[in-house]
Amino acid sequence: MPKDMQDIERPQQLTLRKPDATDGAAIWDLVRSCKPLDENSMYCNLVQAEHFRDTCVLAELDGEVVGWISGHMIPNQDALFVWQVAVGKKARGLGLGRKMLTYLVGRKECADATRINTTITLDNDASWGLFRSFARHAGGKLSDDPHFMRHRHFAGHHATEHMVTITLPSDAMQAKAA
């Protein structure tokens, strides 16, 4: 192969898909590499990938796991709760978090969601940036209130988590239903 051909980079292939139980270990490794995310057990990630696969997203870049969203529809509500968003170092700066959220909201399993909920501590600038960007991009309205309190819920061991609500625009809901 000519030397100048070796320097040409091929485009990276990004794949967004539903996870399955065989992805549990890779998800666990990704989350552990994305400080300061809370590390769940590998078993937790395995169960999420199997039982909640319809409301979770796995992102692969050239076959390597580089992104993850865990979530679930809140029982008896029209809300998708996003538990965790992880984007590996290789995929940062690509807008992957917003792409995964957009992909997830567009799924038929999330068609009844009129809002997205998540909790974020005040010092988590990356998460605030992601959800504000998503709300702007989707044409939604973002609001927040303290929810899980440092002393009341975490016995002083964790910062207060704010419940972030993104109300999705009704025209987006109609487009998803079509």
QUIHUTA-V176978 format. One record per backbone hydrogen bond with DSSP energy under -0.5 kcal/mol. CO is the residue of the C=O (numbers start at 1). NH is the residue of the N-H. Records with the same first field share a line. If there is no record, write none. Layout:
CO = NH  NH
//
This chain:
2 = 5  6
3 = 6  7
5 = 8
7 = 9
12 = 14
13 = 62
15 = 60
17 = 58
20 = 23
21 = 24
23 = 27
24 = 28
25 = 29
26 = 30
27 = 31
28 = 32
29 = 33
30 = 33  34
31 = 34
33 = 35
34 = 37
38 = 40
41 = 45
42 = 46
43 = 47
44 = 48
45 = 49
46 = 50
47 = 51  52
48 = 52
50 = 53
52 = 55
53 = 56
57 = 69
58 = 17
59 = 66  67
60 = 15  62
61 = 64
64 = 61
66 = 88
67 = 59
68 = 86
69 = 57
70 = 83  84
72 = 81
74 = 77
78 = 114  115
79 = 74  81
80 = 82  117
81 = 72  83
84 = 70
86 = 68
88 = 91  92
89 = 92
91 = 94  96
95 = 99
96 = 100
97 = 101
98 = 102
99 = 103
100 = 104
101 = 105
102 = 106
104 = 107
107 = 110
108 = 111
110 = 113
114 = 168
115 = 80
116 = 166
117 = 82
118 = 164
120 = 162
121 = 124
123 = 125
124 = 128
125 = 129
126 = 130
127 = 131
128 = 132
129 = 133
130 = 134
131 = 135
132 = 136
133 = 137
134 = 138
135 = 139  140
136 = 139
141 = 167
143 = 165
145 = 163
147 = 149
148 = 161
149 = 153  154
150 = 156
151 = 155
154 = 157
160 = 122  162
161 = 147  148
162 = 120  164
163 = 145
164 = 118
165 = 143  167
166 = 116  168
167 = 141
169 = 172  173
170 = 174
171 = 175
172 = 176
173 = 177
174 = 178
//
